[in-house]
């Protein structure tokens, strides 16, 4: 049985059979990479939240924490 891994306060889920194993937000089909891409392109939190109404502000925080944790792990 394949299990999902939850990270960043349980808001980030990694499951090998879901979205090609990419980290997603709360099991939604929204990847951490997508949100980080919007942020790096200069989109505001408000713009992202309006584009993805199923997201909560804490989901964006979790994406940033997830990225910081990954960077720390490889440093």
N, C-alpha and C positions, 0 to 999 in steps of 0.2 A: 504494500500500500504506500503510495506516494503522499507525503505530507507537505503542507504549506508551512513556510517559516514566516513568523511575524516579527517585524522590526519597528523601530522608531515609535515607541508607545503603542504598538499594535495597529497602527494606521497603515503601515507599509507591509505588503504581503508578497512573498516570492513563492511561486508554485511552478514546478517544471512543466506542467501541462496547461498552464494558463498564460496567455500572451507571450508564448515562447520563453517562459521562465524569467521574463523581465519583471523587475519590482513594480508593483501596481499599488494604487491607493485603495485601501479597504476592499480589495477584491473587485473593484470596479475595473473597467477596461481603460483606465487612464493610467499611463505609466509615469513613473517618477521622471524619466527622461523627458517626456513631453512637457511636464510642468517646469522642469529646470531649463528647458529650451526656451519656453516663453519668458521666463524670468531673465535669462541671459540676453534675450532679444529686446529687453526693456519694457515688457508688459508689466503693468501694475498688478498687485494682488486682486484689486477690484475688477480689472479687466478679465483676469483668469477666472475669477469666481462667477462673473456674468456669463462667460462662455461655457462654463461647466457648473450648472446650478446644483449638481449633486455633491460638489465639493464644499468643504467647510474651511474656514481660515486655518484651523489647526492642521489640515491636510497639507497645506503649503509649507507650514512650519516643519512638518514631519519630513517632507521632501528635502528641505534644506539640511535638517539634522542627519538624514540618511546620507546625503552627499558628503557632509563633513565627516561622518563616521567612516565612510569608505576611504576618504583621503587620508584620514589619520591612520587607518589600517595599513595603507601602502607606504606611508612615510617612514 
